[in-house]
Amino acid sequence: MKWDIDAVRSQFPALKMQVGGEPAVFFDGPGGTQVPRRVLDSLEHYLVRANANRGGPFVTSEKTEEIIEGGRLAAATLLGASPEEVAFGANMTTLNYSLSRALLRHLNPGDEIVITDLDHEANRGPWLALSEMGMEVRSVRIDPGDGSLDLEHLASTVTPRTRVAAITAASNALGTIVDTAKVRRLLPDDCILVVDGVHFTPHEPVDVRAMDCDFFLCSAYKFFGPHIGVLYGRSRFFERLETDRLRPQKDSPPDRIETGTLNHEGIAGTAAAVAFMADPMATGRSLDRQGLLDSVRAMKSYENELFETLYRGLESIPGVTIHGPGLDVPRTPTAGFTVEGKDARTVVEHLGHSGIFAWDGHFYAMTLVEKLAPGPGGLVRVGLAPYNTRGEVERLLQRVESMV
Ligand SMILES: Cc1ncc(COP(=O)(O)O)c(C=O)c1O
């Protein structure tokens, strides 16, 4: 599949934005991507033509039910799951809290939970909270040299009492990709593997069956959709999971973890975001798993090629240090870096003033950034999305260079 960048960009109205007469450059994708027209249309369509609550014998309610089913099917196609294994919630963090509280009912005091120093707090806090209920929570180290997860430490942290391992598939701060299949092999057979796929999903083909995980969480606003969280639960666990549930709420997956009224327009938007990922040049192709995988691979190869220019360019600027993995290992197109003598906020302000949007700080990957100790203000983070261009990368490099 040839990547037609103009065809991709033409679908994103936000890319027309100007700052001080210059086109805005969105390198803030790891914090949230921009949204294609079809997602905007799906939100409007839902709110104008189908806006109702569920279960009513009238047309808008029936359409709402269809849209929710369509959203589950689209998310299942994205993740390689079945629609009954897909639940929606406010965001990944809230879903993960619901999941951790539910899993607590299946654990006994003294059971062990493994988390990692690489993870966003959304995949640490909900599990650390269980230590107050008698669970033993242990965090796996990273190698501060290359920002990889220390799998030897993981192997020595895991014991036969490890019942849950909550591990990210990709770091939102450094772009590190974790070999979750390898992680699985280091865990006891009955250990529940929870994977944070929030940063992984926009960049890599996801296959929850190949990952052999029990739960996988992601957020549609990181993959061109609206602000809504998605949870995959492997049916054999999801069917037994004892969730917080109101009396009238259905006691079957996925409804049993979906408290209250869902974000219906967000679900419509999620389906449209997945349709975008399957057909990013809007050729009219219908959504199927194989087509989607081909398209995500094409997106990944475009992003990776661009990332090489970004990485090599940053690397060659005196005083710039890129933290985390190099180009020789699988990684996402997200770079965490520092500029000697400048705190991270000063760097992103300098970029922001010329219309280049990037983030600074710890991005909630707080433990990771504390361990790396990159200096005042944490890291500068620049993340590529499939709508970014070589010209934008060059603008960024010139702007960073002008600071040193
Ligand atoms: C890797 C990762 N995990 C989890 C989250 C939390 O996602 P949400 O904002 O949907 O709660 C984020 C958000 O930045 C993230 O990047």
PDBQT file of the ligand as one rigid body, heavy atoms in Angstrom, charges set to zero:
ROOT
HETATM    1  C1  LIG A 501       0.527   4.407  27.858  1.00  0.00    +0.000 C 
HETATM    2  C2  LIG A 501      -0.692   5.046  28.447  1.00  0.00    +0.000 A 
HETATM    3  N1  LIG A 501      -1.436   4.331  29.284  1.00  0.00    +0.000 NA
HETATM    4  C3  LIG A 501      -2.556   4.832  29.835  1.00  0.00    +0.000 A 
HETATM    5  C4  LIG A 501      -2.959   6.112  29.574  1.00  0.00    +0.000 A 
HETATM    6  C5  LIG A 501      -4.218   6.627  30.212  1.00  0.00    +0.000 C 
HETATM    7  O1  LIG A 501      -5.221   6.677  29.270  1.00  0.00    +0.000 OA
HETATM    8  P1  LIG A 501      -6.572   7.466  29.544  1.00  0.00    +0.000 P 
HETATM    9  O2  LIG A 501      -6.280   8.911  29.357  1.00  0.00    +0.000 OA
HETATM   10  O3  LIG A 501      -7.521   6.929  28.532  1.00  0.00    +0.000 OA
HETATM   11  O4  LIG A 501      -7.008   7.149  30.938  1.00  0.00    +0.000 OA
HETATM   12  C6  LIG A 501      -2.206   6.920  28.719  1.00  0.00    +0.000 A 
HETATM   13  C7  LIG A 501      -2.581   8.309  28.449  1.00  0.00    +0.000 C 
HETATM   14  O5  LIG A 501      -1.749   9.125  28.131  1.00  0.00    +0.000 OA
HETATM   15  C8  LIG A 501      -1.045   6.359  28.131  1.00  0.00    +0.000 A 
HETATM   16  O6  LIG A 501      -0.288   7.059  27.283  1.00  0.00    +0.000 OA
ENDROOT
TORSDOF 0
